[in-house]
Structure formats: structure tokens, C-alpha cells
Amino acid sequence: MRRIGLAIAVLLIVVPAAVAQVHFEGAVLPPHTRTVRPSNLYLSVDGTLFVGKVHWTAWGGKVAKGWGLAEFHGCNPNCASAPAHHARALVRLSNIRRCKSKRWYSKVTVLTRRASGRFRLYRTAPTNWAPC
């Protein structure tokens, strides 16, 4: 009877951790990049949007929330020659989809901090970020 109670206790601890495993890939996935709680988000193939040094305050639920340092290009006069801008950013991942037998966040929202200290919406990516 004691072993059954111990087995149930172990299942109660292990199963929620496995269920909470949600991944995120980004536009580019460099070698050795983590897909769970990644510290760098490559959000454009051409390098015009990157959020690095991400610290996650929530992960695994319906919404993942974090903050980091964004580097983005205004694409003026064009994306290749536009100067890079840096700003603190809030990141929100949501809309979990299942593919490749895993759960993935498929929507990204990035808010950047303005000089006034207020955050503004930089980009809500319209694409499906799940790899399926």
C-alpha cells in the first residue's frame, strides 16, 4: 500500500512537468539553440528583429512572458542598410499548437520601451511560428 501511495505521488509531480513542456522555434534556429525557455529569439530570417538575453517570468501555460533586449531595424531607406536600434522589450508567446508530437507557441508579440518609459507594440507576428 505504501508503494502505491509513493507511485501516485511521483506521478503527480512528474506528469504536470511533462505536460507543461511547450517549445518555441523562431524564424531561425541556430545550432544548439534551446526550444524551451530560449534565451535568444531570432524573429526574422534577415536579422531585422532579434530579442536577446531573455528572462522568462512565465512559461508552459497558455502565455509565456519574458523581457530582454531587442535589436531591430527600421528598414529606412531599406532593411539592409537601416541602422540598428536597441531597446528593452517585453515578449509574449501564445496560441499553443501541437505538431511533431510536441506543443509549440505559435504567436509572438514584442513590445519595445520608448524613451518616455512607456511600452509600444513593435510587432505582432502574423505568421504561425509552430514548425508545422
DSSP file with accessible surface (Angstrom, degrees, kcal/mol):
  #  RESIDUE AA STRUCTURE BP1 BP2  ACC     N-H-->O    O-->H-N    N-H-->O    O-->H-N    TCO  KAPPA ALPHA  PHI   PSI    X-CA   Y-CA   Z-CA
    1    1 A M     >        0   0  188      0, 0.0     4,-1.9     0, 0.0     5,-0.1   0.000 360.0 360.0 360.0 -37.6    0.0    0.0    0.0
    2    2 A R  H  >  +     0   0  229      1,-0.2     4,-2.1     2,-0.2     5,-0.1   0.873 360.0  52.8 -65.1 -38.0    2.9    2.3    0.8
    3    3 A R  H  > S+     0   0  217      2,-0.2     4,-2.6     1,-0.2    -1,-0.2   0.873 106.6  52.8 -66.1 -37.3    4.4    1.7   -2.6
    4    4 A I  H  > S+     0   0  104      2,-0.2     4,-2.4     1,-0.2     5,-0.2   0.935 109.2  49.2 -63.8 -43.5    1.2    2.6   -4.4
    5    5 A G  H  X S+     0   0   42     -4,-1.9     4,-2.2     1,-0.2    -2,-0.2   0.911 112.2  48.5 -61.8 -40.8    1.0    5.9   -2.5
    6    6 A L  H  X S+     0   0  116     -4,-2.1     4,-2.4     2,-0.2    -2,-0.2   0.917 110.4  51.1 -65.9 -42.4    4.6    6.7   -3.4
    7    7 A A  H  X S+     0   0   54     -4,-2.6     4,-2.3     1,-0.2    -2,-0.2   0.913 110.8  48.6 -62.2 -41.0    4.0    5.8   -7.1
    8    8 A I  H  X S+     0   0   93     -4,-2.4     4,-2.3     2,-0.2    -1,-0.2   0.924 110.2  51.5 -65.4 -42.1    0.9    8.1   -7.1
    9    9 A A  H  X S+     0   0   45     -4,-2.2     4,-1.3     1,-0.2    -2,-0.2   0.917 110.1  49.2 -61.8 -42.3    3.0   10.9   -5.5
   10   10 A V  H  X S+     0   0   75     -4,-2.4     4,-2.9     1,-0.2     3,-0.4   0.930 110.6  50.5 -63.7 -43.6    5.7   10.6   -8.1
   11   11 A L  H  X S+     0   0  106     -4,-2.3     4,-2.3     1,-0.2    -2,-0.2   0.905 106.7  54.7 -61.3 -39.8    3.2   10.7  -11.0
   12   12 A L  H  < S+     0   0  124     -4,-2.3    -1,-0.2     1,-0.2    -2,-0.2   0.828 114.9  40.3 -65.0 -28.7    1.6   13.8   -9.6
   13   13 A I  H  X S+     0   0  129     -4,-1.3     4,-0.9    -3,-0.4    -2,-0.2   0.904 120.8  40.5 -84.5 -44.0    5.0   15.5   -9.6
   14   14 A V  H  X S+     0   0   84     -4,-2.9     4,-1.9    -5,-0.2     5,-0.2   0.917 108.2  57.7 -76.2 -43.1    6.3   14.2  -13.0
   15   15 A V  H  X S+     0   0   74     -4,-2.3     4,-2.5    -5,-0.3     5,-0.2   0.936 104.4  49.6 -61.7 -47.5    3.2   14.4  -15.1
   16   16 A P  H  > S+     0   0   75      0, 0.0     4,-2.0     0, 0.0    -1,-0.2   0.902 109.9  53.1 -59.9 -34.8    2.5   18.2  -14.7
   17   17 A A  H  < S+     0   0   68     -4,-0.9     4,-0.3     1,-0.2    -2,-0.2   0.918 111.2  45.9 -65.3 -39.7    6.1   18.9  -15.6
   18   18 A A  H >< S+     0   0   68     -4,-1.9     3,-1.1     1,-0.2    -1,-0.2   0.903 112.1  50.8 -69.9 -38.8    5.8   16.9  -18.8
   19   19 A V  H 3< S+     0   0   87     -4,-2.5    -1,-0.2     1,-0.2    -2,-0.2   0.879 104.7  58.1 -66.0 -35.0    2.5   18.5  -19.7
   20   20 A A  T 3< S+     0   0   43     -4,-2.0     2,-0.8    -5,-0.2    -1,-0.2   0.563  75.2 117.3 -75.3  -5.1    3.9   22.0  -19.2
   21   21 A Q    <   +     0   0   95     -3,-1.1    82,-0.5    -4,-0.3     2,-0.4  -0.495  37.8 165.9 -70.7 105.6    6.7   21.4  -21.8
   22   22 A V  E     -a  103   0A   0     -2,-0.8    15,-0.3    80,-0.1    82,-0.2  -0.972  18.6-151.6-122.2 140.8    6.0   24.0  -24.6
   23   23 A H  E     -a  104   0A  18     80,-2.8    82,-2.7    -2,-0.4     2,-0.3  -0.679   9.8-163.3-110.8 162.7    8.5   24.9  -27.2
   24   24 A F        +     0   0    3     11,-2.4   106,-0.1    -2,-0.2    82,-0.1  -0.979   7.6 177.9-145.3 134.6    9.3   27.9  -29.4
   25   25 A E        -     0   0   61    104,-0.4    17,-0.2    80,-0.3     3,-0.2   0.804  20.9-158.2-106.9 -39.5   11.5   27.9  -32.5
   26   26 A G        -     0   0    6    103,-0.3    17,-0.2     1,-0.2     3,-0.1  -0.242  46.8 -62.7  81.7-177.5   11.6   31.4  -34.0
   27   27 A A  S    S+     0   0   40     15,-2.7     2,-0.4     1,-0.2    16,-0.2   0.818 125.6  27.1 -76.9 -31.0   12.4   32.2  -37.6
   28   28 A V        -     0   0   54     14,-1.0    14,-0.4    -3,-0.2    -1,-0.2  -0.994  65.0-161.8-132.4 137.9   15.9   30.8  -37.4
   29   29 A L        -     0   0   72     -2,-0.4     3,-0.1    -3,-0.1     4,-0.1  -0.811  15.6-158.1-122.6  88.8   17.1   28.1  -35.1
   30   30 A P    >   -     0   0   34      0, 0.0     3,-1.4     0, 0.0    12,-0.0  -0.236  40.3 -75.9 -60.7 157.3   20.9   28.3  -34.9
   31   31 A P  T 3  S+     0   0  110      0, 0.0     3,-0.1     0, 0.0     0, 0.0  -0.207 117.5  15.7 -53.8 143.5   22.7   25.1  -33.8
   32   32 A H  T 3  S+     0   0  196      1,-0.2     2,-0.4    -3,-0.1    -3,-0.0   0.673  87.7 146.6  66.4  20.4   22.4   24.3  -30.1
   33   33 A T    <   -     0   0   37     -3,-1.4    -1,-0.2    -4,-0.1     2,-0.1  -0.757  47.9-125.3 -87.3 132.1   19.6   26.7  -29.5
   34   34 A R        -     0   0  143     -2,-0.4     6,-0.2     1,-0.1     3,-0.0  -0.454  14.2-161.9 -72.4 147.3   17.1   25.7  -26.8
   35   35 A T  S    S+     0   0   27     -2,-0.1   -11,-2.4     1,-0.1     2,-0.5   0.488  77.3  69.0-106.0  -7.6   13.4   25.5  -27.8
   36   36 A V  S    S-     0   0   35    -13,-0.2   -13,-0.1     1,-0.2    -1,-0.1  -0.966 125.2 -15.1-110.8 122.6   12.2   25.5  -24.2
   37   37 A R  S    S-     0   0  108     -2,-0.5    -1,-0.2   -15,-0.3    19,-0.1   0.926  87.1-162.3  51.0  53.4   12.8   28.9  -22.5
   38   38 A P        -     0   0    3      0, 0.0    -1,-0.1     0, 0.0     3,-0.1  -0.361  18.3-149.2 -66.4 144.5   15.2   30.1  -25.1
   39   39 A S  S    S+     0   0   50      1,-0.2    15,-2.8    14,-0.1     2,-0.4   0.631  84.1  46.2 -88.5 -13.5   17.4   33.0  -24.1
   40   40 A N        -     0   0   54     12,-0.2     2,-0.6    13,-0.2    12,-0.2  -0.998  67.7-160.8-130.8 133.2   17.6   34.4  -27.6
   41   41 A L  E     -B   51   0A   3     10,-3.3    10,-2.3    -2,-0.4     2,-1.0  -0.953   3.1-162.2-116.1 114.8   14.7   34.8  -30.0
   42   42 A Y  E     +B   50   0A  73     -2,-0.6   -15,-2.7   -14,-0.4   -14,-1.0  -0.835  17.5 172.2 -94.6 100.5   15.6   35.1  -33.7
   43   43 A L        +     0   0    7      6,-1.5     2,-0.3    -2,-1.0     7,-0.2   0.324  57.7  41.3-102.2   6.4   12.4   36.6  -35.0
   44   44 A S    >   -     0   0   15      5,-0.5     3,-0.8     1,-0.1     5,-0.1  -0.981  66.9-138.7-149.1 144.9   13.3   37.4  -38.6
   45   45 A V  T 3  S+     0   0  119     -2,-0.3    -1,-0.1     1,-0.2    -2,-0.0   0.861 106.1  51.7 -68.6 -34.2   15.3   35.5  -41.2
   46   46 A D  T 3  S-     0   0  107     -3,-0.1    -1,-0.2     1,-0.1    -3,-0.0   0.399 115.5-111.6 -88.0   4.9   17.1   38.6  -42.4
   47   47 A G  S <  S+     0   0   38     -3,-0.8     3,-0.1     2,-0.2    -2,-0.1   0.629  80.0 126.6  80.8  13.2   18.2   39.7  -38.8
   48   48 A T  S    S+     0   0   10      1,-0.2    25,-1.7    24,-0.1     2,-0.3   0.585  74.0  37.2 -83.5  -6.9   15.9   42.7  -38.6
   49   49 A L  E     + C   0  72A   4     23,-0.2    -6,-1.5    -5,-0.1    -5,-0.5  -0.922  66.8 153.0-146.9 119.9   14.4   41.6  -35.3
   50   50 A F  E     -BC  42  71A  52     21,-2.2    21,-3.0    -2,-0.3     2,-0.5  -0.995  22.7-162.2-142.6 137.8   16.2   39.8  -32.5
   51   51 A V  E     -BC  41  70A   0    -10,-2.3   -10,-3.3    -2,-0.3     3,-0.3  -0.984  21.9-178.8-123.9 118.3   15.5   39.7  -28.8
   52   52 A G  E     + C   0  69A   5     17,-2.8    17,-2.6    -2,-0.5   -12,-0.2  -0.676  54.1  31.1-114.0 169.8   18.4   38.5  -26.7
   53   53 A K  E    S-     0   0A 156    -14,-0.3     2,-0.3    -2,-0.2    -1,-0.2   0.889  78.2-173.4  52.5  44.0   19.1   37.9  -23.0
   54   54 A V  E     -     0   0A   9    -15,-2.8     2,-0.5    -3,-0.3    14,-0.2  -0.525  14.6-163.2 -74.8 131.5   15.5   36.9  -22.5
   55   55 A H  E     - C   0  67A 100     12,-2.9    12,-1.9    -2,-0.3     2,-0.4  -0.977  14.3-143.9-112.7 118.6   14.4   36.3  -18.9
   56   56 A W  E     + C   0  66A  30     -2,-0.5    10,-0.3    10,-0.2     3,-0.1  -0.710  23.1 178.5 -90.2 131.0   11.2   34.4  -18.7
   57   57 A T  E    S+     0   0A 102      8,-2.7     2,-0.3    -2,-0.4     9,-0.2   0.607  79.2  20.7-100.3 -17.8    8.7   35.2  -15.9
   58   58 A A  E     + C   0  65A  36      7,-1.8     7,-1.4     3,-0.0    -1,-0.3  -0.979  68.4 162.8-149.5 139.1    6.1   32.7  -17.1
   59   59 A W        +     0   0   31     -2,-0.3     5,-0.1     5,-0.2     3,-0.1  -0.969  55.3  31.7-155.8 141.8    6.5   29.6  -19.4
   60   60 A G  S    S+     0   0    8      1,-0.4     4,-0.1    -2,-0.3   -37,-0.1   0.138  92.7  91.2 101.5 -18.3    4.5   26.5  -20.2
   61   61 A G  S    S-     0   0   40      2,-0.4    -1,-0.4   -39,-0.1     3,-0.0  -0.110 103.3 -70.6 -91.3-163.5    1.0   27.9  -19.7
   62   62 A K  S    S+     0   0  185      1,-0.1    33,-0.4    -3,-0.1     2,-0.4   0.825 123.4  32.5 -59.1 -31.9   -1.3   29.5  -22.3
   63   63 A V        -     0   0   36     31,-0.2     2,-0.4    32,-0.1    -2,-0.4  -0.993  68.2-155.7-131.3 133.8    1.0   32.5  -22.4
   64   64 A A  E     - D   0  93A   0     29,-2.7    29,-2.4    -2,-0.4     2,-0.4  -0.911  18.0-167.9-103.1 135.1    4.8   32.8  -21.9
   65   65 A K  E     +CD  58  92A 113     -7,-1.4    -8,-2.7    -2,-0.4    -7,-1.8  -0.978  17.7 142.3-127.2 139.9    6.0   36.2  -20.8
   66   66 A G  E     -CD  56  91A   5     25,-2.1    25,-3.0    -2,-0.4     2,-0.3  -0.944  31.4-134.5-159.2 177.4    9.5   37.5  -20.7
   67   67 A W  E     +CD  55  90A  93    -12,-1.9   -12,-2.9    -2,-0.3     2,-0.3  -0.975  31.7 135.8-142.2 153.6   11.7   40.5  -21.1
   68   68 A G  E     - D   0  89A   2     21,-2.2    21,-2.7    -2,-0.3     2,-0.6  -0.890  54.8 -61.5-168.3-160.6   15.0   41.1  -22.9
   69   69 A L  E     -CD  52  88A  77    -17,-2.6   -17,-2.8    -2,-0.3     2,-0.3  -0.935  46.3-153.4-112.3 118.2   17.0   43.4  -25.1
   70   70 A A  E     -CD  51  87A   0     17,-3.3    17,-1.7    -2,-0.6     2,-0.5  -0.676   8.8-165.3 -92.3 143.2   15.6   43.9  -28.7
   71   71 A E  E     +CD  50  86A  67    -21,-3.0   -21,-2.2    -2,-0.3     2,-0.3  -0.999  23.6 162.8-121.9 122.8   17.6   44.8  -31.7
   72   72 A F  E     -CD  49  85A  19     13,-2.2    13,-2.9    -2,-0.5     2,-0.4  -0.971  30.8-136.0-141.9 157.8   15.5   45.9  -34.6
   73   73 A H  E     - D   0  84A  34    -25,-1.7    11,-0.2    -2,-0.3     6,-0.1  -0.934   8.8-146.4-116.4 135.6   16.0   47.8  -37.9
   74   74 A G        -     0   0   49      9,-0.8     5,-0.1    -2,-0.4    -1,-0.1   0.594  31.4-134.1 -76.9 -10.3   13.6   50.4  -39.1
   75   75 A a        +     0   0   45      3,-0.3     4,-0.4     4,-0.2     5,-0.1   0.847  46.4 162.5  60.3  34.6   14.1   49.4  -42.8
   76   76 A N  S    S+     0   0  130      2,-0.4    -1,-0.2     1,-0.2    -2,-0.1  -0.974  75.9   2.6-128.1 114.1   14.5   53.0  -43.9
   77   77 A P  S    S-     0   0  100      0, 0.0     2,-0.3     0, 0.0    -1,-0.2  -0.978 148.6 -34.4 -78.9 -23.9   15.8   53.5  -46.5
   78   78 A N     >  -     0   0   77      1,-0.1     4,-1.2     0, 0.0     3,-0.5  -0.977  57.6-104.8-154.3 164.8   15.8   49.7  -46.7
   79   79 A a  T  4 S+     0   0   48     -4,-0.4    -4,-0.2    -2,-0.3     3,-0.2   0.837 114.7  55.8 -63.9 -32.8   16.3   46.8  -44.3
   80   80 A A  T  4 S+     0   0  103      1,-0.2    -1,-0.2    -5,-0.1    -4,-0.0   0.853 119.5  28.5 -70.2 -34.3   19.8   46.0  -45.4
   81   81 A S  T  4 S+     0   0   70     -3,-0.5    -1,-0.2     2,-0.1    -2,-0.2   0.393  90.5 116.2-111.3   6.0   21.2   49.5  -44.8
   82   82 A A  S  < S-     0   0    9     -4,-1.2     2,-0.1    -3,-0.2    -3,-0.0  -0.432  71.4-106.4 -73.1 145.5   19.0   50.7  -42.0
   83   83 A P        -     0   0   83      0, 0.0    -9,-0.8     0, 0.0     2,-0.3  -0.390  34.1-111.0 -70.1 151.6   20.7   51.4  -38.6
   84   84 A A  E     -D   73   0A  42    -11,-0.2     2,-0.4   -10,-0.1   -11,-0.2  -0.625  29.0-157.3 -82.8 140.4   20.1   49.0  -35.8
   85   85 A H  E     -D   72   0A  84    -13,-2.9   -13,-2.2    -2,-0.3     2,-0.4  -0.900   2.0-155.5-114.6 148.8   18.0   50.2  -32.8
   86   86 A H  E     +D   71   0A 111     -2,-0.4     2,-0.3   -15,-0.2   -15,-0.2  -0.978  22.2 152.1-126.3 140.3   18.2   48.7  -29.3
   87   87 A A  E     -D   70   0A  17    -17,-1.7   -17,-3.3    -2,-0.4     2,-0.1  -0.982  48.9 -94.7-160.0 152.6   15.5   48.8  -26.6
   88   88 A R  E     -D   69   0A 123     -2,-0.3    25,-2.4   -19,-0.2     2,-0.4  -0.466  51.2-163.3 -64.3 144.9   14.2   46.9  -23.7
   89   89 A A  E     -DE  68 112A   2    -21,-2.7   -21,-2.2    23,-0.2     2,-0.4  -0.986  23.2-144.3-139.3 145.0   11.4   44.6  -24.8
   90   90 A L  E     -DE  67 111A  66     21,-2.7    21,-2.7    -2,-0.4     2,-0.4  -0.894  23.6-157.8-100.0 138.1    8.6   42.6  -23.4
   91   91 A V  E     -DE  66 110A   5    -25,-3.0   -25,-2.1    -2,-0.4     2,-0.4  -0.959  10.1-173.1-121.8 137.8    7.9   39.4  -25.2
   92   92 A R  E     -DE  65 109A 104     17,-2.4    17,-2.3    -2,-0.4     2,-0.4  -0.993   1.2-171.6-132.0 122.5    4.6   37.4  -25.2
   93   93 A L  E     +DE  64 108A   0    -29,-2.4   -29,-2.7    -2,-0.4     2,-0.2  -0.932  23.7 143.6-110.7 138.4    4.3   34.0  -26.8
   94   94 A S  E     + E   0 107A  11     13,-2.1    13,-2.0    -2,-0.4    12,-1.5  -0.845  26.1  76.6-153.9-170.1    0.8   32.4  -27.1
   95   95 A N  E     -     0   0A  97    -33,-0.4    11,-1.0    -2,-0.2    -1,-0.2   0.989  64.6-144.5  57.7  72.0   -1.6   30.3  -29.1
   96   96 A I  E     - E   0 105A  51    -34,-0.2     2,-0.3     9,-0.2     9,-0.2  -0.433  20.9-176.5 -70.3 132.8   -0.2   26.8  -28.4
   97   97 A R  E     - E   0 104A 113      7,-2.7     7,-3.1    -2,-0.2     2,-0.5  -0.947  21.0-129.3-126.6 151.8   -0.4   24.3  -31.3
   98   98 A R  E     + E   0 103A 168     -2,-0.3     2,-0.3     5,-0.2     5,-0.2  -0.874  42.2 139.6-104.4 127.5    0.5   20.7  -31.4
   99   99 A C  E >   + E   0 102A  13      3,-2.6     3,-2.0    -2,-0.5    33,-0.1  -0.959  60.9  22.5-159.5 156.4    2.8   19.4  -34.1
  100  100 A K  T 3  S-     0   0  144     -2,-0.3     3,-0.1     1,-0.3    -1,-0.1   0.884 128.6 -66.7  50.8  39.4    5.7   16.9  -34.4
  101  101 A S  T 3  S+     0   0  109      1,-0.2     2,-0.3    -3,-0.0    -1,-0.3   0.648 119.1  94.7  58.1  19.3    4.3   15.3  -31.2
  102  102 A K  E <  S- E   0  99A  95     -3,-2.0    -3,-2.6   -79,-0.0     2,-0.4  -0.901  76.8-114.3-130.8 164.2    5.2   18.5  -29.2
  103  103 A R  E     -aE  22  98A  58    -82,-0.5   -80,-2.8    -2,-0.3     2,-0.4  -0.845  35.6-173.5-100.6 136.3    3.4   21.6  -28.1
  104  104 A W  E     -aE  23  97A  13     -7,-3.1    -7,-2.7    -2,-0.4     2,-0.4  -0.978  29.0-121.2-131.6 141.2    4.6   24.9  -29.6
  105  105 A Y  E     - E   0  96A   0    -82,-2.7   -80,-0.3    -2,-0.4    -9,-0.2  -0.659  29.5-177.2 -73.9 133.2    3.9   28.6  -29.1
  106  106 A S  E     +     0   0A   3    -12,-1.5    23,-2.0   -11,-1.0     2,-0.4   0.443  55.7  63.5-117.1  -0.9    2.7   29.9  -32.5
  107  107 A K  E     - E   0  94A  82    -13,-2.0   -13,-2.1    21,-0.2     2,-0.4  -0.987  58.7-166.9-129.1 138.0    2.1   33.6  -31.9
  108  108 A V  E     - E   0  93A   3     17,-0.4    17,-2.0    -2,-0.4     2,-0.4  -0.974   5.5-177.1-124.4 135.6    4.7   36.3  -30.9
  109  109 A T  E     -FE 124  92A  17    -17,-2.3   -17,-2.4    -2,-0.4     2,-0.5  -1.000   6.5-167.6-128.9 131.9    4.2   39.8  -29.7
  110  110 A V  E     -FE 123  91A   1     13,-2.7    12,-2.7    -2,-0.4    13,-1.8  -0.984   2.2-170.9-121.6 126.9    7.1   42.2  -29.0
  111  111 A L  E     -FE 121  90A  54    -21,-2.7   -21,-2.7    -2,-0.5     2,-0.3  -0.963  10.2-156.9-114.1 129.7    6.6   45.5  -27.1
  112  112 A T  E     -FE 120  89A   3      8,-2.4     8,-2.7    -2,-0.5     2,-0.4  -0.836  18.8-116.6-108.9 148.7    9.6   47.9  -27.0
  113  113 A R  E     -F  119   0A 112    -25,-2.4     6,-0.2    -2,-0.3   -25,-0.2  -0.679  27.6-147.2 -85.3 128.9   10.2   50.6  -24.4
  114  114 A R    >   -     0   0  143      4,-3.3     3,-2.0    -2,-0.4   -26,-0.1  -0.365  32.7 -98.3 -85.0 170.9   10.2   54.2  -25.7
  115  115 A A  T 3  S+     0   0  117      1,-0.3    -1,-0.1     2,-0.1    -2,-0.0   0.825 123.6  62.8 -60.1 -29.3   12.3   57.0  -24.3
  116  116 A S  T 3  S-     0   0   91      2,-0.2    -1,-0.3     1,-0.1     3,-0.1   0.627 118.3-112.4 -72.1 -10.7    9.2   58.1  -22.2
  117  117 A G  S <  S+     0   0   33     -3,-2.0     2,-0.2     1,-0.4    -2,-0.1   0.223  80.6 120.1  96.2 -12.9    9.4   54.7  -20.4
  118  118 A R        -     0   0  192     -5,-0.1    -4,-3.3     1,-0.1    -1,-0.4  -0.559  62.4-122.7 -83.9 151.2    6.1   53.5  -21.9
  119  119 A F  E     -F  113   0A  67     -6,-0.2     2,-0.3    -2,-0.2    -6,-0.2  -0.670  24.7-166.9 -92.7 145.9    6.0   50.4  -24.0
  120  120 A R  E     -F  112   0A  94     -8,-2.7    -8,-2.4    -2,-0.3     2,-0.4  -0.956  33.1 -98.4-128.8 152.0    4.7   50.4  -27.5
  121  121 A L  E     +F  111   0A  95     -2,-0.3   -10,-0.2   -10,-0.2     3,-0.1  -0.542  39.1 175.8 -67.9 118.1    3.7   47.5  -29.7
  122  122 A Y  E     -     0   0A  43    -12,-2.7     2,-0.3    -2,-0.4   -11,-0.2   0.871  63.0 -17.8 -87.5 -50.2    6.7   46.8  -32.0
  123  123 A R  E     -F  110   0A  85    -13,-1.8   -13,-2.7     2,-0.0     2,-0.5  -0.952  39.2-163.5-161.0 136.1    5.3   43.8  -33.8
  124  124 A T  E     -F  109   0A  55     -2,-0.3   -15,-0.2   -15,-0.2    -3,-0.0  -0.990  37.4-131.4-113.1 113.4    2.8   41.1  -33.6
  125  125 A A        -     0   0   11    -17,-2.0   -17,-0.4    -2,-0.5     4,-0.1  -0.524  12.4-157.4 -71.1 125.4    3.9   38.5  -36.0
  126  126 A P        +     0   0  130      0, 0.0    -1,-0.1     0, 0.0     2,-0.1   0.553  63.4  91.8 -79.7  -6.4    1.1   37.3  -38.2
  127  127 A T  S    S-     0   0   82    -19,-0.1     2,-0.7     1,-0.1   -19,-0.2  -0.377  86.3-104.6 -87.7 167.4    2.7   34.0  -39.1
  128  128 A N        -     0   0   60      1,-0.1   -21,-0.2    -2,-0.1   -22,-0.1  -0.810  30.1-167.5 -87.1 114.1    2.3   30.6  -37.5
  129  129 A W        +     0   0   25    -23,-2.0  -104,-0.4    -2,-0.7  -103,-0.3   0.550  55.5 103.7 -84.7  -7.9    5.5   30.2  -35.5
  130  130 A A  S    S-     0   0    6    -24,-0.2     2,-1.0   -26,-0.1    -2,-0.1  -0.512  83.9-117.8 -71.1 144.6    4.9   26.5  -34.8
  131  131 A P              0   0   27      0, 0.0    -1,-0.1     0, 0.0    -2,-0.1  -0.008 360.0 360.0 -79.7  37.0    7.1   24.3  -37.1
  132  132 A C              0   0   86     -2,-1.0    -2,-0.1   -33,-0.1    -4,-0.0  -0.917 360.0 360.0-140.3 360.0    4.2   22.7  -38.9
